């Protein structure tokens, strides 16, 4: 799988709340720009360890563009909305909020995400499953 021209979203694969948002991105990714990898997967663990990030904590969303950047928390969320474009571009306005405040809100949601999670997870179609990276 060639990931060089894609954005990779790393998320908590065991979190229903996170899985809901992965499904939301899948449904709104009209330009086929995103791939996904659970932080618990072999590929996710390699991503974390190569950047000296904690390989046991899965409460942070990461957005990775190979050879360009990786963002985390609220910066990743806003960048995803910007990449999706269209009706989601308005979310750019939230960039005026200082990062420490937007990350505070992100961390609050992250701490409480299991309470917000649905008992059911989004099940990707066979075509959408091709966008998930598990192995190195």
N, CA, C and O atoms as CSV, one atom per row, in Angstrom:
chain,resi,resn,atom,element,x,y,z
A,1,UNK,N,N,0.843,-1.175,0.000
A,1,UNK,CA,C,0.000,0.000,0.000
A,1,UNK,C,C,0.894,1.246,0.000
A,1,UNK,O,O,1.763,1.385,0.861
A,2,UNK,N,N,0.688,2.128,-0.942
A,2,UNK,CA,C,1.466,3.357,-1.045
A,2,UNK,C,C,0.808,4.437,-0.196
A,2,UNK,O,O,-0.324,4.844,-0.456
A,3,UNK,N,N,1.531,4.895,0.820
A,3,UNK,CA,C,0.952,5.898,1.704
A,3,UNK,C,C,1.556,7.289,1.499
A,3,UNK,O,O,1.196,8.228,2.209
A,4,UNK,N,N,2.458,7.428,0.550
A,4,UNK,CA,C,3.181,8.688,0.388
A,4,UNK,C,C,2.280,9.880,0.093
A,4,UNK,O,O,2.585,10.986,0.539
A,5,UNK,N,N,1.204,9.704,-0.627
A,5,UNK,CA,C,0.321,10.816,-0.962
A,5,UNK,C,C,-0.972,10.786,-0.162
A,5,UNK,O,O,-1.992,11.319,-0.598
A,6,UNK,N,N,-0.926,10.169,0.995
A,6,UNK,CA,C,-2.104,10.034,1.852
A,6,UNK,C,C,-1.815,10.644,3.217
A,6,UNK,O,O,-0.668,10.916,3.571
A,7,UNK,N,N,-2.871,10.846,3.959
A,7,UNK,CA,C,-2.786,11.227,5.355
A,7,UNK,C,C,-3.204,10.006,6.159
A,7,UNK,O,O,-4.209,9.366,5.850
A,8,UNK,N,N,-2.433,9.684,7.189
A,8,UNK,CA,C,-2.750,8.526,8.017
A,8,UNK,C,C,-3.267,9.022,9.366
A,8,UNK,O,O,-2.606,9.802,10.050
A,9,UNK,N,N,-4.443,8.563,9.729
A,9,UNK,CA,C,-5.046,8.884,11.016
A,9,UNK,C,C,-4.781,7.702,11.948
A,9,UNK,O,O,-5.207,6.578,11.683
A,10,UNK,N,N,-4.069,7.975,13.044
A,10,UNK,CA,C,-3.810,6.969,14.070
A,10,UNK,C,C,-4.781,7.219,15.218
A,10,UNK,O,O,-4.880,8.341,15.716
A,11,UNK,N,N,-5.489,6.190,15.635
A,11,UNK,CA,C,-6.564,6.331,16.613
A,11,UNK,C,C,-6.595,5.130,17.550
A,11,UNK,O,O,-5.953,4.113,17.289
A,12,UNK,N,N,-7.339,5.252,18.631
A,12,UNK,CA,C,-7.513,4.150,19.587
A,12,UNK,C,C,-8.503,3.152,18.999
A,12,UNK,O,O,-9.700,3.428,18.929
A,13,UNK,N,N,-8.014,2.013,18.586
A,13,UNK,CA,C,-8.842,1.004,17.940
A,13,UNK,C,C,-9.847,0.335,18.863
A,13,UNK,O,O,-10.774,-0.322,18.390
A,14,UNK,N,N,-9.679,0.491,20.177
A,14,UNK,CA,C,-10.593,-0.124,21.135
A,14,UNK,C,C,-11.663,0.846,21.639
A,14,UNK,O,O,-12.442,0.503,22.528
A,15,UNK,N,N,-11.701,2.045,21.078
A,15,UNK,CA,C,-12.604,3.090,21.557
A,15,UNK,C,C,-13.767,3.277,20.583
A,15,UNK,O,O,-13.561,3.620,19.419
A,16,UNK,N,N,-14.987,3.047,21.067
A,16,UNK,CA,C,-16.165,3.228,20.229
A,16,UNK,C,C,-16.326,4.662,19.752
A,16,UNK,O,O,-16.740,4.894,18.616
A,17,UNK,N,N,-16.003,5.628,20.609
A,17,UNK,CA,C,-16.073,7.042,20.245
A,17,UNK,C,C,-15.103,7.330,19.090
A,17,UNK,O,O,-15.458,8.002,18.121
A,18,UNK,N,N,-13.885,6.814,19.209
A,18,UNK,CA,C,-12.865,7.006,18.163
A,18,UNK,C,C,-13.286,6.323,16.867
A,18,UNK,O,O,-13.126,6.881,15.782
A,19,UNK,N,N,-13.821,5.119,16.987
A,19,UNK,CA,C,-14.278,4.385,15.803
A,19,UNK,C,C,-15.417,5.113,15.098
A,19,UNK,O,O,-15.498,5.098,13.869
A,20,UNK,N,N,-16.294,5.749,15.867
A,20,UNK,CA,C,-17.363,6.551,15.268
A,20,UNK,C,C,-16.766,7.644,14.380
A,20,UNK,O,O,-17.212,7.846,13.251
A,21,UNK,N,N,-15.749,8.349,14.898
A,21,UNK,CA,C,-15.148,9.453,14.130
A,21,UNK,C,C,-14.342,8.953,12.938
A,21,UNK,O,O,-14.273,9.632,11.913
A,22,UNK,N,N,-13.735,7.783,13.056
A,22,UNK,CA,C,-13.063,7.184,11.894
A,22,UNK,C,C,-14.099,6.935,10.800
A,22,UNK,O,O,-13.861,7.246,9.633
A,23,UNK,N,N,-15.241,6.379,11.175
A,23,UNK,CA,C,-16.322,6.163,10.209
A,23,UNK,C,C,-16.810,7.457,9.606
A,23,UNK,O,O,-17.126,7.512,8.418
A,24,UNK,N,N,-16.876,8.504,10.415
A,24,UNK,CA,C,-17.299,9.823,9.925
A,24,UNK,C,C,-16.314,10.352,8.877
A,24,UNK,O,O,-16.720,10.864,7.834
A,25,UNK,N,N,-15.018,10.220,9.170
A,25,UNK,CA,C,-14.000,10.663,8.200
A,25,UNK,C,C,-14.135,9.848,6.912
A,25,UNK,O,O,-14.112,10.408,5.816
A,26,UNK,N,N,-14.276,8.525,7.045
A,26,UNK,CA,C,-14.441,7.663,5.868
A,26,UNK,C,C,-15.601,8.133,4.992
A,26,UNK,O,O,-15.467,8.218,3.771
A,27,UNK,N,N,-16.725,8.433,5.609
A,27,UNK,CA,C,-17.909,8.859,4.857
A,27,UNK,C,C,-17.724,10.214,4.181
A,27,UNK,O,O,-18.334,10.482,3.146
A,28,UNK,N,N,-16.888,11.064,4.759
A,28,UNK,CA,C,-16.710,12.416,4.233
A,28,UNK,C,C,-15.431,12.600,3.418
A,28,UNK,O,O,-15.156,13.700,2.939
A,29,UNK,N,N,-14.662,11.546,3.261
A,29,UNK,CA,C,-13.403,11.599,2.506
A,29,UNK,C,C,-13.692,11.387,1.022
A,29,UNK,O,O,-13.379,10.334,0.467
A,30,UNK,N,N,-14.277,12.372,0.397
A,30,UNK,CA,C,-14.691,12.268,-1.012
A,30,UNK,C,C,-13.513,12.203,-1.976
A,30,UNK,O,O,-13.649,11.711,-3.096
A,31,UNK,N,N,-12.347,12.704,-1.538
A,31,UNK,CA,C,-11.165,12.713,-2.413
A,31,UNK,C,C,-10.204,11.563,-2.124
A,31,UNK,O,O,-9.101,11.520,-2.670
A,32,UNK,N,N,-10.623,10.624,-1.261
A,32,UNK,CA,C,-9.800,9.449,-0.950
A,32,UNK,C,C,-8.399,9.841,-0.473
A,32,UNK,O,O,-7.395,9.383,-1.019
A,33,UNK,N,N,-8.347,10.689,0.547
A,33,UNK,CA,C,-7.070,11.219,1.022
A,33,UNK,C,C,-6.559,10.563,2.306
A,33,UNK,O,O,-5.404,10.762,2.684
A,34,UNK,N,N,-7.409,9.784,2.978
A,34,UNK,CA,C,-7.051,9.273,4.301
A,34,UNK,C,C,-6.905,7.760,4.342
A,34,UNK,O,O,-7.619,7.019,3.667
A,35,UNK,N,N,-5.947,7.333,5.166
A,35,UNK,CA,C,-5.782,5.945,5.566
A,35,UNK,C,C,-5.879,5.934,7.093
A,35,UNK,O,O,-5.798,6.989,7.724
A,36,UNK,N,N,-6.049,4.769,7.682
A,36,UNK,CA,C,-6.266,4.672,9.119
A,36,UNK,C,C,-5.456,3.533,9.707
A,36,UNK,O,O,-5.248,2.499,9.073
A,37,UNK,N,N,-5.002,3.747,10.940
A,37,UNK,CA,C,-4.302,2.681,11.645
A,37,UNK,C,C,-4.570,2.825,13.137
A,37,UNK,O,O,-4.395,3.899,13.713
A,38,UNK,N,N,-4.996,1.729,13.751
A,38,UNK,CA,C,-5.166,1.729,15.199
A,38,UNK,C,C,-3.797,1.850,15.850
A,38,UNK,O,O,-2.825,1.259,15.381
A,39,UNK,N,N,-3.723,2.610,16.922
A,39,UNK,CA,C,-2.451,2.760,17.637
A,39,UNK,C,C,-1.962,1.424,18.186
A,39,UNK,O,O,-0.762,1.237,18.385
A,40,UNK,N,N,-2.881,0.497,18.432
A,40,UNK,CA,C,-2.522,-0.814,18.967
A,40,UNK,C,C,-1.969,-1.758,17.896
A,40,UNK,O,O,-1.396,-2.796,18.229
A,41,UNK,N,N,-2.131,-1.414,16.625
A,41,UNK,CA,C,-1.672,-2.287,15.543
A,41,UNK,C,C,-0.143,-2.260,15.445
A,41,UNK,O,O,0.516,-1.390,16.014
A,42,UNK,N,N,0.387,-3.207,14.730
A,42,UNK,CA,C,1.840,-3.257,14.505
A,42,UNK,C,C,2.322,-1.957,13.863
A,42,UNK,O,O,3.346,-1.407,14.268
A,43,UNK,N,N,1.593,-1.471,12.874
A,43,UNK,CA,C,1.959,-0.234,12.184
A,43,UNK,C,C,1.858,0.965,13.140
A,43,UNK,O,O,2.728,1.836,13.142
A,44,UNK,N,N,0.800,1.001,13.945
A,44,UNK,CA,C,0.630,2.083,14.915
A,44,UNK,C,C,1.720,2.082,15.972
A,44,UNK,O,O,2.234,3.137,16.345
A,45,UNK,N,N,2.072,0.902,16.451
A,45,UNK,CA,C,3.133,0.801,17.451
A,45,UNK,C,C,4.484,1.244,16.882
A,45,UNK,O,O,5.276,1.875,17.581
A,46,UNK,N,N,4.744,0.916,15.622
A,46,UNK,CA,C,5.984,1.347,14.978
A,46,UNK,C,C,6.008,2.870,14.853
A,46,UNK,O,O,7.036,3.494,15.119
A,47,UNK,N,N,4.894,3.470,14.453
A,47,UNK,CA,C,4.784,4.921,14.356
A,47,UNK,C,C,5.124,5.568,15.698
A,47,UNK,O,O,5.921,6.504,15.754
A,48,UNK,N,N,4.520,5.071,16.775
A,48,UNK,CA,C,4.757,5.640,18.100
A,48,UNK,C,C,6.209,5.462,18.539
A,48,UNK,O,O,6.839,6.416,18.997
A,49,UNK,N,N,6.737,4.260,18.405
A,49,UNK,CA,C,8.098,4.001,18.892
A,49,UNK,C,C,9.145,4.770,18.095
A,49,UNK,O,O,10.139,5.214,18.670
A,50,UNK,N,N,8.951,4.941,16.793
A,50,UNK,CA,C,9.912,5.697,15.977
A,50,UNK,C,C,9.974,7.173,16.379
A,50,UNK,O,O,10.948,7.859,16.071
A,51,UNK,N,N,8.955,7.653,17.055
A,51,UNK,CA,C,8.901,9.055,17.467
A,51,UNK,C,C,9.062,9.201,18.979
A,51,UNK,O,O,8.830,10.271,19.541
A,52,UNK,N,N,9.465,8.105,19.626
A,52,UNK,CA,C,9.640,8.074,21.076
A,52,UNK,C,C,8.380,8.527,21.813
A,52,UNK,O,O,8.455,9.217,22.829
A,53,UNK,N,N,7.228,8.131,21.285
A,53,UNK,CA,C,5.951,8.409,21.926
A,53,UNK,C,C,5.538,7.192,22.733
A,53,UNK,O,O,5.971,6.078,22.439
A,54,UNK,N,N,4.718,7.388,23.735
A,54,UNK,CA,C,4.271,6.309,24.612
A,54,UNK,C,C,3.498,5.255,23.812
A,54,UNK,O,O,2.509,5.566,23.146
A,55,UNK,N,N,3.961,4.017,23.888
A,55,UNK,CA,C,3.325,2.924,23.134
A,55,UNK,C,C,2.234,2.215,23.929
A,55,UNK,O,O,1.644,1.246,23.451
A,56,UNK,N,N,1.962,2.697,25.146
A,56,UNK,CA,C,0.938,2.087,25.998
A,56,UNK,C,C,-0.282,2.980,26.204
A,56,UNK,O,O,-1.287,2.531,26.755
A,57,UNK,N,N,-0.211,4.217,25.778
A,57,UNK,CA,C,-1.312,5.166,25.938
A,57,UNK,C,C,-1.937,5.429,24.574
A,57,UNK,O,O,-1.238,5.748,23.612
A,58,UNK,N,N,-3.258,5.293,24.498
A,58,UNK,CA,C,-3.938,5.419,23.205
A,58,UNK,C,C,-4.990,6.528,23.225
A,58,UNK,O,O,-5.976,6.470,22.491
A,59,UNK,N,N,-4.774,7.531,24.064
A,59,UNK,CA,C,-5.755,8.595,24.220
A,59,UNK,C,C,-5.495,9.812,23.331
A,59,UNK,O,O,-6.128,10.853,23.511
A,60,UNK,N,N,-4.586,9.693,22.390
A,60,UNK,CA,C,-4.262,10.803,21.502
A,60,UNK,C,C,-4.435,10.399,20.056
A,60,UNK,O,O,-3.995,9.330,19.634
A,61,UNK,N,N,-5.082,11.267,19.307
A,61,UNK,CA,C,-5.234,11.109,17.861
A,61,UNK,C,C,-4.010,11.738,17.194
A,61,UNK,O,O,-3.581,12.830,17.565
A,62,UNK,N,N,-3.459,11.039,16.212
A,62,UNK,CA,C,-2.334,11.565,15.444
A,62,UNK,C,C,-2.722,11.598,13.975
A,62,UNK,O,O,-3.418,10.711,13.483
A,63,UNK,N,N,-2.266,12.627,13.288
A,63,UNK,CA,C,-2.418,12.722,11.839
A,63,UNK,C,C,-1.017,12.794,11.264
A,63,UNK,O,O,-0.220,13.647,11.654
A,64,UNK,N,N,-0.719,11.891,10.330
A,64,UNK,CA,C,0.626,11.758,9.779
A,64,UNK,C,C,0.587,11.916,8.272
A,64,UNK,O,O,-0.249,11.327,7.588
A,65,UNK,N,N,1.500,12.714,7.776
A,65,UNK,CA,C,1.710,12.839,6.335
A,65,UNK,C,C,3.163,12.458,6.084
A,65,UNK,O,O,4.063,13.225,6.428
A,66,UNK,N,N,3.416,11.286,5.489
A,66,UNK,CA,C,4.781,10.772,5.341
A,66,UNK,C,C,5.751,11.790,4.742
A,66,UNK,O,O,5.503,12.383,3.693
A,67,UNK,N,N,6.863,11.966,5.452
A,67,UNK,CA,C,7.914,12.866,4.987
A,67,UNK,C,C,7.593,14.338,5.175
A,67,UNK,O,O,8.406,15.199,4.836
A,68,UNK,N,N,6.406,14.641,5.715
A,68,UNK,CA,C,6.015,16.047,5.866
A,68,UNK,C,C,5.803,16.426,7.323
A,68,UNK,O,O,6.498,17.305,7.833
A,69,UNK,N,N,4.862,15.785,8.005
A,69,UNK,CA,C,4.546,16.194,9.364
A,69,UNK,C,C,3.758,15.117,10.091
A,69,UNK,O,O,3.259,14.162,9.496
A,70,UNK,N,N,3.667,15.309,11.384
A,70,UNK,CA,C,2.630,14.630,12.148
A,70,UNK,C,C,2.101,15.634,13.155
A,70,UNK,O,O,2.851,16.411,13.747
A,71,UNK,N,N,0.811,15.598,13.328
A,71,UNK,CA,C,0.127,16.475,14.270
A,71,UNK,C,C,-0.604,15.608,15.277
A,71,UNK,O,O,-0.849,14.426,15.039
A,72,UNK,N,N,-0.946,16.208,16.398
A,72,UNK,CA,C,-1.668,15.453,17.408
A,72,UNK,C,C,-2.744,16.311,18.048
A,72,UNK,O,O,-2.726,17.539,17.954
A,73,UNK,N,N,-3.672,15.642,18.695
A,73,UNK,CA,C,-4.752,16.253,19.456
A,73,UNK,C,C,-5.557,17.232,18.611
A,73,UNK,O,O,-5.950,16.912,17.490
A,74,UNK,N,N,-5.802,18.432,19.152
A,74,UNK,CA,C,-6.678,19.383,18.471
A,74,UNK,C,C,-6.109,19.845,17.136
A,74,UNK,O,O,-6.868,20.127,16.209
A,75,UNK,N,N,-4.794,19.925,17.024
A,75,UNK,CA,C,-4.176,20.320,15.743
A,75,UNK,C,C,-4.504,19.302,14.659
A,75,UNK,O,O,-4.760,19.670,13.512
A,76,UNK,N,N,-4.496,18.029,15.021
A,76,UNK,CA,C,-4.831,16.971,14.064
A,76,UNK,C,C,-6.296,17.055,13.659
A,76,UNK,O,O,-6.627,16.904,12.483
A,77,UNK,N,N,-7.172,17.294,14.626
A,77,UNK,CA,C,-8.612,17.387,14.337
A,77,UNK,C,C,-8.879,18.531,13.357
A,77,UNK,O,O,-9.601,18.356,12.375
A,78,UNK,N,N,-8.296,19.699,13.628
A,78,UNK,CA,C,-8.521,20.859,12.750
A,78,UNK,C,C,-7.932,20.643,11.364
A,78,UNK,O,O,-8.510,21.079,10.368
A,79,UNK,N,N,-6.788,19.974,11.293
A,79,UNK,CA,C,-6.166,19.697,9.990
A,79,UNK,C,C,-7.022,18.714,9.191
A,79,UNK,O,O,-7.168,18.870,7.979
A,80,UNK,N,N,-7.581,17.718,9.846
A,80,UNK,CA,C,-8.458,16.760,9.161
A,80,UNK,C,C,-9.649,17.497,8.554
A,80,UNK,O,O,-10.000,17.265,7.397
A,81,UNK,N,N,-10.263,18.377,9.325
A,81,UNK,CA,C,-11.405,19.159,8.816
A,81,UNK,C,C,-10.985,20.009,7.629
A,81,UNK,O,O,-11.726,20.118,6.653
A,82,UNK,N,N,-9.810,20.609,7.701
A,82,UNK,CA,C,-9.310,21.442,6.606
A,82,UNK,C,C,-9.053,20.612,5.354
A,82,UNK,O,O,-9.372,21.047,4.247
A,83,UNK,N,N,-8.486,19.434,5.517
A,83,UNK,CA,C,-8.207,18.551,4.367
A,83,UNK,C,C,-9.515,18.095,3.725
A,83,UNK,O,O,-9.630,18.052,2.500
A,84,UNK,N,N,-10.495,17.756,4.555
A,84,UNK,CA,C,-11.795,17.351,4.014
A,84,UNK,C,C,-12.417,18.493,3.212
A,84,UNK,O,O,-13.101,18.265,2.214
A,85,UNK,N,N,-12.173,19.713,3.659
A,85,UNK,CA,C,-12.633,20.895,2.919
A,85,UNK,C,C,-14.136,21.017,2.862
A,85,UNK,O,O,-14.855,20.481,3.705
A,86,UNK,N,N,-14.598,21.730,1.854
A,86,UNK,CA,C,-16.034,21.913,1.660
A,86,UNK,C,C,-16.701,22.484,2.887
A,86,UNK,O,O,-16.221,23.462,3.460
A,87,UNK,N,N,-17.799,21.887,3.293
A,87,UNK,CA,C,-18.579,22.389,4.415
A,87,UNK,C,C,-17.840,22.302,5.754
A,87,UNK,O,O,-18.280,22.896,6.739
A,88,UNK,N,N,-16.727,21.571,5.799
A,88,UNK,CA,C,-15.974,21.441,7.038
A,88,UNK,C,C,-14.884,22.508,7.174
A,88,UNK,O,O,-14.260,22.628,8.229
A,89,UNK,N,N,-14.659,23.273,6.121
A,89,UNK,CA,C,-13.627,24.308,6.133
A,89,UNK,C,C,-13.884,25.373,7.189
A,89,UNK,O,O,-12.946,26.009,7.669
A,90,UNK,N,N,-15.163,25.575,7.558
A,90,UNK,CA,C,-15.486,26.602,8.543
A,90,UNK,C,C,-14.807,26.334,9.889
A,90,UNK,O,O,-14.623,27.258,10.681
A,91,UNK,N,N,-14.435,25.082,10.152
A,91,UNK,CA,C,-13.803,24.748,11.425
A,91,UNK,C,C,-12.434,25.406,11.591
A,91,UNK,O,O,-11.880,25.446,12.689
A,92,UNK,N,N,-11.898,25.924,10.476
A,92,UNK,CA,C,-10.614,26.647,10.550
A,92,UNK,C,C,-10.662,27.795,11.543
A,92,UNK,O,O,-9.642,28.178,12.118
A,93,UNK,N,N,-11.838,28.332,11.736
A,93,UNK,CA,C,-11.993,29.456,12.656
A,93,UNK,C,C,-11.500,29.117,14.061
A,93,UNK,O,O,-11.080,30.006,14.802
A,94,UNK,N,N,-11.549,27.853,14.424
A,94,UNK,CA,C,-11.114,27.436,15.749
A,94,UNK,C,C,-9.600,27.515,15.925
A,94,UNK,O,O,-9.099,27.335,17.035
A,95,UNK,N,N,-8.862,27.781,14.841
A,95,UNK,CA,C,-7.411,27.957,14.952
A,95,UNK,C,C,-7.065,29.220,15.729
A,95,UNK,O,O,-5.933,29.381,16.185
A,96,UNK,N,N,-8.037,30.118,15.881
A,96,UNK,CA,C,-7.767,31.341,16.649
A,96,UNK,C,C,-7.690,31.053,18.146
A,96,UNK,O,O,-7.157,31.855,18.912
A,97,UNK,N,N,-8.221,29.915,18.555
A,97,UNK,CA,C,-8.149,29.519,19.964
A,97,UNK,C,C,-6.725,29.045,20.244
A,97,UNK,O,O,-6.188,28.220,19.504
A,98,UNK,N,N,-6.113,29.563,21.307
A,98,UNK,CA,C,-4.746,29.112,21.633
A,98,UNK,C,C,-4.691,27.594,21.787
A,98,UNK,O,O,-5.611,26.973,22.320
A,99,UNK,N,N,-3.595,27.014,21.310
A,99,UNK,CA,C,-3.434,25.562,21.296
A,99,UNK,C,C,-3.597,24.956,22.694
A,99,UNK,O,O,-4.196,23.890,22.834
A,100,UNK,N,N,-3.079,25.616,23.716
A,100,UNK,CA,C,-3.199,25.048,25.054
A,100,UNK,C,C,-4.670,24.934,25.480
A,100,UNK,O,O,-5.026,24.018,26.222
A,101,UNK,N,N,-5.521,25.851,25.020
A,101,UNK,CA,C,-6.945,25.764,25.350
A,101,UNK,C,C,-7.649,24.690,24.522
A,101,UNK,O,O,-8.444,23.914,25.054
A,102,UNK,N,N,-7.357,24.646,23.218
A,102,UNK,CA,C,-8.008,23.630,22.385
A,102,UNK,C,C,-7.540,22.233,22.777
A,102,UNK,O,O,-8.325,21.287,22.723
A,103,UNK,N,N,-6.276,22.086,23.172
A,103,UNK,CA,C,-5.797,20.783,23.646
A,103,UNK,C,C,-6.405,20.437,25.009
A,103,UNK,O,O,-6.604,19.260,25.310
A,104,UNK,N,N,-6.700,21.435,25.828
A,104,UNK,CA,C,-7.375,21.192,27.106
A,104,UNK,C,C,-8.757,20.585,26.848
A,104,UNK,O,O,-9.144,19.613,27.498
A,105,UNK,N,N,-9.490,21.157,25.906
A,105,UNK,CA,C,-10.808,20.622,25.539
A,105,UNK,C,C,-10.647,19.218,24.963
A,105,UNK,O,O,-11.408,18.312,25.300
A,106,UNK,N,N,-9.643,19.042,24.084
A,106,UNK,CA,C,-9.371,17.720,23.515
A,106,UNK,C,C,-9.117,16.701,24.634
A,106,UNK,O,O,-9.692,15.612,24.629
A,107,UNK,N,N,-8.255,17.062,25.592
A,107,UNK,CA,C,-7.921,16.140,26.685
A,107,UNK,C,C,-9.142,15.816,27.541
A,107,UNK,O,O,-9.294,14.683,27.997
A,108,UNK,N,N,-10.010,16.798,27.762
A,108,UNK,CA,C,-11.235,16.556,28.520
A,108,UNK,C,C,-12.106,15.522,27.804
A,108,UNK,O,O,-12.610,14.583,28.420
A,109,UNK,N,N,-12.271,15.711,26.504
A,109,UNK,CA,C,-13.066,14.757,25.712
A,109,UNK,C,C,-12.387,13.389,25.720
A,109,UNK,O,O,-13.051,12.361,25.859
A,110,UNK,N,N,-11.075,13.381,25.573
A,110,UNK,CA,C,-10.333,12.122,25.553
A,110,UNK,C,C,-10.507,11.342,26.859
A,110,UNK,O,O,-10.691,10.125,26.838
A,111,UNK,N,N,-10.450,12.043,27.986
A,111,UNK,CA,C,-10.626,11.377,29.288
A,111,UNK,C,C,-12.029,10.792,29.451
A,111,UNK,O,O,-12.216,9.803,30.160
A,112,UNK,N,N,-12.997,11.397,28.801
A,112,UNK,CA,C,-14.391,10.994,28.968
A,112,UNK,C,C,-14.961,10.261,27.758
A,112,UNK,O,O,-16.164,10.009,27.702
A,113,UNK,N,N,-14.123,9.919,26.799
A,113,UNK,CA,C,-14.601,9.347,25.537
A,113,UNK,C,C,-15.277,7.989,25.711
A,113,UNK,O,O,-16.187,7.652,24.953
A,114,UNK,N,N,-14.850,7.220,26.685
A,114,UNK,CA,C,-15.463,5.908,26.883
A,114,UNK,C,C,-16.907,6.050,27.381
A,114,UNK,O,O,-17.747,5.191,27.111
A,115,UNK,N,N,-17.189,7.128,28.102
A,115,UNK,CA,C,-18.552,7.393,28.553
A,115,UNK,C,C,-19.429,7.843,27.396
A,115,UNK,O,O,-20.641,7.624,27.403
A,116,UNK,N,N,-18.812,8.476,26.399
A,116,UNK,CA,C,-19.547,8.983,25.238
A,116,UNK,C,C,-19.692,7.936,24.147
A,116,UNK,O,O,-20.447,8.116,23.192
A,117,UNK,N,N,-18.963,6.846,24.299
A,117,UNK,CA,C,-18.902,5.839,23.242
A,117,UNK,C,C,-20.211,5.068,23.126
A,117,UNK,O,O,-20.901,4.802,24.110
A,118,UNK,N,N,-20.510,4.735,21.930
A,118,UNK,CA,C,-21.657,3.870,21.655
A,118,UNK,C,C,-21.237,2.430,21.914
A,118,UNK,O,O,-20.053,2.097,21.858
A,119,UNK,N,N,-22.197,1.603,22.193
A,119,UNK,CA,C,-21.905,0.174,22.391
A,119,UNK,C,C,-21.579,-0.507,21.075
A,119,UNK,O,O,-21.068,-1.627,21.062
A,120,UNK,N,N,-21.870,0.161,19.971
A,120,UNK,CA,C,-21.585,-0.427,18.671
A,120,UNK,C,C,-20.517,0.388,17.949
A,120,UNK,O,O,-20.404,1.598,18.147
A,121,UNK,N,N,-19.757,-0.272,17.131
A,121,UNK,CA,C,-18.701,0.386,16.368
A,121,UNK,C,C,-19.100,0.454,14.899
A,121,UNK,O,O,-19.889,-0.351,14.405
A,122,UNK,N,N,-18.536,1.428,14.230
A,122,UNK,CA,C,-18.736,1.559,12.796
A,122,UNK,C,C,-18.055,0.381,12.105
A,122,UNK,O,O,-16.893,0.086,12.384
A,123,UNK,N,N,-18.757,-0.277,11.226
A,123,UNK,CA,C,-18.173,-1.380,10.468
A,123,UNK,C,C,-17.931,-0.919,9.040
A,123,UNK,O,O,-18.877,-0.693,8.285
A,124,UNK,N,N,-16.664,-0.780,8.672
A,124,UNK,CA,C,-16.368,-0.325,7.314
A,124,UNK,C,C,-16.754,-1.364,6.266
A,124,UNK,O,O,-16.780,-2.567,6.527
A,125,UNK,N,N,-17.049,-0.862,5.088
A,125,UNK,CA,C,-17.346,-1.749,3.968
A,125,UNK,C,C,-16.055,-2.435,3.530
A,125,UNK,O,O,-14.974,-2.074,3.995
A,126,UNK,N,N,-16.158,-3.406,2.653
A,126,UNK,CA,C,-14.967,-4.098,2.136
A,126,UNK,C,C,-14.036,-3.100,1.456
A,126,UNK,O,O,-12.817,-3.190,1.603
A,127,UNK,N,N,-14.593,-2.161,0.722
A,127,UNK,CA,C,-13.784,-1.145,0.035
A,127,UNK,C,C,-13.105,-0.225,1.055
A,127,UNK,O,O,-11.936,0.124,0.889
A,128,UNK,N,N,-13.822,0.164,2.096
A,128,UNK,CA,C,-13.248,1.036,3.124
A,128,UNK,C,C,-12.167,0.311,3.921
A,128,UNK,O,O,-11.201,0.938,4.355
A,129,UNK,N,N,-12.315,-1.000,4.121
A,129,UNK,CA,C,-11.305,-1.761,4.870
A,129,UNK,C,C,-9.934,-1.698,4.212
A,129,UNK,O,O,-8.919,-1.877,4.884
A,130,UNK,N,N,-9.891,-1.448,2.922
A,130,UNK,CA,C,-8.615,-1.320,2.208
A,130,UNK,C,C,-7.824,-0.105,2.678
A,130,UNK,O,O,-6.629,0.006,2.405
A,131,UNK,N,N,-8.484,0.797,3.378
A,131,UNK,CA,C,-7.841,2.023,3.857
A,131,UNK,C,C,-7.237,1.863,5.246
A,131,UNK,O,O,-6.720,2.830,5.807
A,132,UNK,N,N,-7.293,0.665,5.805
A,132,UNK,CA,C,-6.774,0.433,7.139
A,132,UNK,C,C,-5.435,-0.294,7.049
A,132,UNK,O,O,-5.296,-1.294,6.345
A,133,UNK,N,N,-4.455,0.235,7.779
A,133,UNK,CA,C,-3.113,-0.333,7.803
A,133,UNK,C,C,-2.919,-1.004,9.152
A,133,UNK,O,O,-3.100,-0.371,10.192
A,134,UNK,N,N,-2.554,-2.273,9.143
A,134,UNK,CA,C,-2.320,-2.980,10.381
A,134,UNK,C,C,-0.889,-3.457,10.514
A,134,UNK,O,O,-0.273,-3.333,11.573
A,135,UNK,N,N,-0.374,-3.993,9.446
A,135,UNK,CA,C,0.979,-4.573,9.459
A,135,UNK,C,C,1.973,-3.597,8.835
A,135,UNK,O,O,1.614,-2.704,8.068
A,136,UNK,N,N,3.212,-3.804,9.190
A,136,UNK,CA,C,4.297,-2.979,8.646
A,136,UNK,C,C,4.558,-3.366,7.210
A,136,UNK,O,O,5.435,-2.792,6.566
